[in-house]
Amino acid sequence: MKNVLSTLFTSIRQQITYRQTLSALRALSLHSRIDLDIAGIERRVARNAVYGF
């Protein structure tokens, strides 16, 4: 049971971190996103940062 709860809490923390990261990336100006070469792929960048895919 403890392992199941640990996995659940880890998943919840990752989802929160993903949403915060995505929000921060989207808050950047378009010019900044273009300079960082992430314009249009913010979801992928956030996913890679949090989940490592």
Biopython code that builds the backbone (N, CA, C, O; Angstrom):
import numpy as np
from Bio.PDB.StructureBuilder import StructureBuilder

atoms = [
    (1, "MET", "N", (0.826, -1.200, 0.000)),
    (1, "MET", "CA", (0.000, 0.000, 0.000)),
    (1, "MET", "C", (0.865, 1.257, 0.000)),
    (1, "MET", "O", (0.558, 2.238, -0.677)),
    (2, "LYS", "N", (1.954, 1.211, 0.773)),
    (2, "LYS", "CA", (2.835, 2.362, 0.854)),
    (2, "LYS", "C", (3.448, 2.679, -0.507)),
    (2, "LYS", "O", (3.594, 3.848, -0.866)),
    (3, "ASN", "N", (3.806, 1.649, -1.263)),
    (3, "ASN", "CA", (4.391, 1.823, -2.584)),
    (3, "ASN", "C", (3.388, 2.453, -3.551)),
    (3, "ASN", "O", (3.765, 3.285, -4.377)),
    (4, "VAL", "N", (2.132, 2.071, -3.456)),
    (4, "VAL", "CA", (1.091, 2.615, -4.319)),
    (4, "VAL", "C", (0.902, 4.099, -4.023)),
    (4, "VAL", "O", (0.791, 4.906, -4.946)),
    (5, "LEU", "N", (0.866, 4.460, -2.756)),
    (5, "LEU", "CA", (0.712, 5.870, -2.379)),
    (5, "LEU", "C", (1.918, 6.688, -2.814)),
    (5, "LEU", "O", (1.768, 7.819, -3.276)),
    (6, "SER", "N", (3.094, 6.132, -2.671)),
    (6, "SER", "CA", (4.306, 6.820, -3.090)),
    (6, "SER", "C", (4.282, 7.091, -4.589)),
    (6, "SER", "O", (4.631, 8.185, -5.032)),
    (7, "THR", "N", (3.872, 6.102, -5.364)),
    (7, "THR", "CA", (3.769, 6.254, -6.812)),
    (7, "THR", "C", (2.714, 7.301, -7.169)),
    (7, "THR", "O", (2.923, 8.113, -8.069)),
    (8, "LEU", "N", (1.599, 7.282, -6.476)),
    (8, "LEU", "CA", (0.531, 8.250, -6.712)),
    (8, "LEU", "C", (1.013, 9.672, -6.425)),
    (8, "LEU", "O", (0.797, 10.574, -7.233)),
    (9, "PHE", "N", (1.667, 9.875, -5.276)),
    (9, "PHE", "CA", (2.157, 11.199, -4.922)),
    (9, "PHE", "C", (3.234, 11.679, -5.892)),
    (9, "PHE", "O", (3.295, 12.865, -6.218)),
    (10, "THR", "N", (4.078, 10.768, -6.350)),
    (10, "THR", "CA", (5.098, 11.134, -7.340)),
    (10, "THR", "C", (4.436, 11.590, -8.631)),
    (10, "THR", "O", (4.852, 12.587, -9.222)),
    (11, "SER", "N", (3.424, 10.881, -9.070)),
    (11, "SER", "CA", (2.703, 11.251, -10.289)),
    (11, "SER", "C", (2.034, 12.611, -10.148)),
    (11, "SER", "O", (2.059, 13.418, -11.077)),
    (12, "ILE", "N", (1.442, 12.865, -8.999)),
    (12, "ILE", "CA", (0.788, 14.152, -8.754)),
    (12, "ILE", "C", (1.808, 15.281, -8.771)),
    (12, "ILE", "O", (1.569, 16.324, -9.378)),
    (13, "ARG", "N", (2.950, 15.079, -8.104)),
    (13, "ARG", "CA", (4.005, 16.105, -8.090)),
    (13, "ARG", "C", (4.533, 16.373, -9.490)),
    (13, "ARG", "O", (4.775, 17.525, -9.853)),
    (14, "GLN", "N", (4.713, 15.328, -10.273)),
    (14, "GLN", "CA", (5.191, 15.504, -11.641)),
    (14, "GLN", "C", (4.179, 16.279, -12.481)),
    (14, "GLN", "O", (4.564, 17.142, -13.270)),
    (15, "GLN", "N", (2.907, 15.986, -12.323)),
    (15, "GLN", "CA", (1.870, 16.692, -13.081)),
    (15, "GLN", "C", (1.840, 18.167, -12.707)),
    (15, "GLN", "O", (1.699, 19.025, -13.578)),
    (16, "ILE", "N", (1.970, 18.465, -11.423)),
    (16, "ILE", "CA", (2.010, 19.863, -10.976)),
    (16, "ILE", "C", (3.237, 20.561, -11.552)),
    (16, "ILE", "O", (3.137, 21.685, -12.044)),
    (17, "THR", "N", (4.373, 19.914, -11.495)),
    (17, "THR", "CA", (5.606, 20.487, -12.032)),
    (17, "THR", "C", (5.501, 20.702, -13.530)),
    (17, "THR", "O", (5.962, 21.721, -14.045)),
    (18, "TYR", "N", (4.896, 19.750, -14.238)),
    (18, "TYR", "CA", (4.698, 19.881, -15.684)),
    (18, "TYR", "C", (3.860, 21.118, -15.999)),
    (18, "TYR", "O", (4.218, 21.913, -16.867)),
    (19, "ARG", "N", (2.753, 21.272, -15.292)),
    (19, "ARG", "CA", (1.871, 22.420, -15.549)),
    (19, "ARG", "C", (2.561, 23.741, -15.240)),
    (19, "ARG", "O", (2.393, 24.714, -15.975)),
    (20, "GLN", "N", (3.333, 23.785, -14.161)),
    (20, "GLN", "CA", (4.065, 24.999, -13.812)),
    (20, "GLN", "C", (5.130, 25.314, -14.859)),
    (20, "GLN", "O", (5.308, 26.469, -15.244)),
    (21, "THR", "N", (5.831, 24.289, -15.313)),
    (21, "THR", "CA", (6.871, 24.475, -16.326)),
    (21, "THR", "C", (6.262, 24.949, -17.640)),
    (21, "THR", "O", (6.776, 25.876, -18.267)),
    (22, "LEU", "N", (5.183, 24.324, -18.052)),
    (22, "LEU", "CA", (4.510, 24.721, -19.283)),
    (22, "LEU", "C", (4.016, 26.163, -19.178)),
    (22, "LEU", "O", (4.156, 26.940, -20.122)),
    (23, "SER", "N", (3.451, 26.509, -18.054)),
    (23, "SER", "CA", (2.980, 27.876, -17.848)),
    (23, "SER", "C", (4.131, 28.877, -17.929)),
    (23, "SER", "O", (3.992, 29.938, -18.537)),
    (24, "ALA", "N", (5.245, 28.546, -17.327)),
    (24, "ALA", "CA", (6.414, 29.441, -17.357)),
    (24, "ALA", "C", (6.946, 29.593, -18.775)),
    (24, "ALA", "O", (7.326, 30.692, -19.180)),
    (25, "LEU", "N", (6.977, 28.501, -19.531)),
    (25, "LEU", "CA", (7.448, 28.579, -20.912)),
    (25, "LEU", "C", (6.515, 29.426, -21.769)),
    (25, "LEU", "O", (6.965, 30.223, -22.592)),
    (26, "ARG", "N", (5.220, 29.250, -21.569)),
    (26, "ARG", "CA", (4.252, 30.022, -22.339)),
    (26, "ARG", "C", (4.255, 31.499, -21.952)),
    (26, "ARG", "O", (3.854, 32.352, -22.745)),
    (27, "ALA", "N", (4.703, 31.799, -20.747)),
    (27, "ALA", "CA", (4.760, 33.190, -20.289)),
    (27, "ALA", "C", (5.921, 33.956, -20.916)),
    (27, "ALA", "O", (5.935, 35.187, -20.900)),
    (28, "LEU", "N", (6.886, 33.238, -21.462)),
    (28, "LEU", "CA", (7.999, 33.904, -22.132)),
    (28, "LEU", "C", (7.492, 34.619, -23.380)),
    (28, "LEU", "O", (6.522, 34.191, -24.005)),
    (29, "SER", "N", (8.146, 35.691, -23.724)),
    (29, "SER", "CA", (7.765, 36.391, -24.949)),
    (29, "SER", "C", (8.066, 35.498, -26.155)),
    (29, "SER", "O", (8.907, 34.601, -26.092)),
    (30, "LEU", "N", (7.369, 35.765, -27.232)),
    (30, "LEU", "CA", (7.598, 34.998, -28.451)),
    (30, "LEU", "C", (9.047, 35.135, -28.897)),
    (30, "LEU", "O", (9.656, 34.168, -29.353)),
    (31, "HIS", "N", (9.591, 36.325, -28.768)),
    (31, "HIS", "CA", (10.985, 36.556, -29.151)),
    (31, "HIS", "C", (11.919, 35.641, -28.350)),
    (31, "HIS", "O", (12.841, 35.050, -28.912)),
    (32, "SER", "N", (11.683, 35.526, -27.059)),
    (32, "SER", "CA", (12.515, 34.663, -26.218)),
    (32, "SER", "C", (12.373, 33.199, -26.610)),
    (32, "SER", "O", (13.360, 32.466, -26.667)),
    (33, "ARG", "N", (11.135, 32.777, -26.879)),
    (33, "ARG", "CA", (10.913, 31.381, -27.277)),
    (33, "ARG", "C", (11.572, 31.069, -28.610)),
    (33, "ARG", "O", (12.085, 29.969, -28.813)),
    (34, "ILE", "N", (11.558, 32.033, -29.513)),
    (34, "ILE", "CA", (12.232, 31.832, -30.801)),
    (34, "ILE", "C", (13.738, 31.750, -30.580)),
    (34, "ILE", "O", (14.406, 30.893, -31.159)),
    (35, "ASP", "N", (14.281, 32.646, -29.738)),
    (35, "ASP", "CA", (15.714, 32.612, -29.443)),
    (35, "ASP", "C", (16.132, 31.283, -28.829)),
    (35, "ASP", "O", (17.216, 30.775, -29.118)),
    (36, "LEU", "N", (15.272, 30.718, -27.979)),
    (36, "LEU", "CA", (15.574, 29.448, -27.325)),
    (36, "LEU", "C", (15.227, 28.249, -28.213)),
    (36, "LEU", "O", (15.477, 27.101, -27.845)),
    (37, "ASP", "N", (14.652, 28.526, -29.375)),
    (37, "ASP", "CA", (14.256, 27.496, -30.329)),
    (37, "ASP", "C", (13.219, 26.538, -29.749)),
    (37, "ASP", "O", (13.271, 25.333, -29.992)),
    (38, "ILE", "N", (12.277, 27.088, -28.980)),
    (38, "ILE", "CA", (11.217, 26.266, -28.403)),
    (38, "ILE", "C", (9.830, 26.748, -28.803)),
    (38, "ILE", "O", (8.828, 26.223, -28.317)),
    (39, "ALA", "N", (9.762, 27.739, -29.679)),
    (39, "ALA", "CA", (8.461, 28.260, -30.111)),
    (39, "ALA", "C", (7.667, 27.154, -30.792)),
    (39, "ALA", "O", (8.130, 26.547, -31.757)),
    (40, "GLY", "N", (6.468, 26.899, -30.281)),
    (40, "GLY", "CA", (5.600, 25.879, -30.855)),
    (40, "GLY", "C", (5.770, 24.490, -30.278)),
    (40, "GLY", "O", (4.958, 23.606, -30.551)),
    (41, "ILE", "N", (6.805, 24.280, -29.490)),
    (41, "ILE", "CA", (7.024, 22.948, -28.905)),
    (41, "ILE", "C", (7.139, 23.032, -27.383)),
    (41, "ILE", "O", (7.849, 22.242, -26.761)),
    (42, "GLU", "N", (6.438, 23.990, -26.797)),
    (42, "GLU", "CA", (6.522, 24.202, -25.362)),
    (42, "GLU", "C", (6.083, 22.965, -24.571)),
    (42, "GLU", "O", (6.678, 22.635, -23.544)),
    (43, "ARG", "N", (5.048, 22.291, -25.050)),
    (43, "ARG", "CA", (4.576, 21.082, -24.356)),
    (43, "ARG", "C", (5.650, 20.002, -24.336)),
    (43, "ARG", "O", (5.878, 19.360, -23.310)),
    (44, "ARG", "N", (6.300, 19.809, -25.466)),
    (44, "ARG", "CA", (7.348, 18.789, -25.557)),
    (44, "ARG", "C", (8.512, 19.128, -24.635)),
    (44, "ARG", "O", (9.050, 18.251, -23.959)),
    (45, "VAL", "N", (8.899, 20.395, -24.608)),
    (45, "VAL", "CA", (10.006, 20.831, -23.754)),
    (45, "VAL", "C", (9.648, 20.620, -22.289)),
    (45, "VAL", "O", (10.469, 20.121, -21.519)),
    (46, "ALA", "N", (8.436, 20.992, -21.894)),
    (46, "ALA", "CA", (8.006, 20.810, -20.506)),
    (46, "ALA", "C", (7.962, 19.326, -20.150)),
    (46, "ALA", "O", (8.398, 18.929, -19.069)),
    (47, "ARG", "N", (7.441, 18.517, -21.054)),
    (47, "ARG", "CA", (7.369, 17.063, -20.813)),
    (47, "ARG", "C", (8.758, 16.468, -20.641)),
    (47, "ARG", "O", (8.991, 15.670, -19.733)),
    (48, "ASN", "N", (9.674, 16.857, -21.515)),
    (48, "ASN", "CA", (11.051, 16.347, -21.411)),
    (48, "ASN", "C", (11.699, 16.785, -20.109)),
    (48, "ASN", "O", (12.423, 16.010, -19.483)),
    (49, "ALA", "N", (11.447, 18.012, -19.700)),
    (49, "ALA", "CA", (12.051, 18.529, -18.472)),
    (49, "ALA", "C", (11.557, 17.776, -17.237)),
    (49, "ALA", "O", (12.325, 17.532, -16.307)),
    (50, "VAL", "N", (10.295, 17.416, -17.231)),
    (50, "VAL", "CA", (9.712, 16.791, -16.036)),
    (50, "VAL", "C", (9.832, 15.262, -16.070)),
    (50, "VAL", "O", (10.235, 14.639, -15.088)),
    (51, "TYR", "N", (9.481, 14.680, -17.200)),
    (51, "TYR", "CA", (9.414, 13.224, -17.280)),
    (51, "TYR", "C", (10.638, 12.587, -17.929)),
    (51, "TYR", "O", (10.850, 11.381, -17.801)),
    (52, "GLY", "N", (11.431, 13.376, -18.614)),
    (52, "GLY", "CA", (12.635, 12.857, -19.219)),
    (52, "GLY", "C", (12.427, 12.090, -20.510)),
    (52, "GLY", "O", (13.279, 11.289, -20.896)),
    (53, "PHE", "N", (11.322, 12.318, -21.176)),
    (53, "PHE", "CA", (11.050, 11.609, -22.442)),
    (53, "PHE", "C", (11.692, 12.336, -23.584)),
    (53, "PHE", "O", (11.582, 11.904, -24.731)),
]
sb = StructureBuilder()
sb.init_structure("model")
sb.init_model(0)
sb.init_chain("A")
sb.init_seg("    ")
for serial, (resi, resn, name, xyz) in enumerate(atoms, 1):
    if name == "N":
        sb.init_residue(resn, " ", resi, " ")
    sb.init_atom(name, np.array(xyz, "f"), 0.0, 1.0, " ", f" {name:<3s}", serial, name[0])
structure = sb.get_structure()
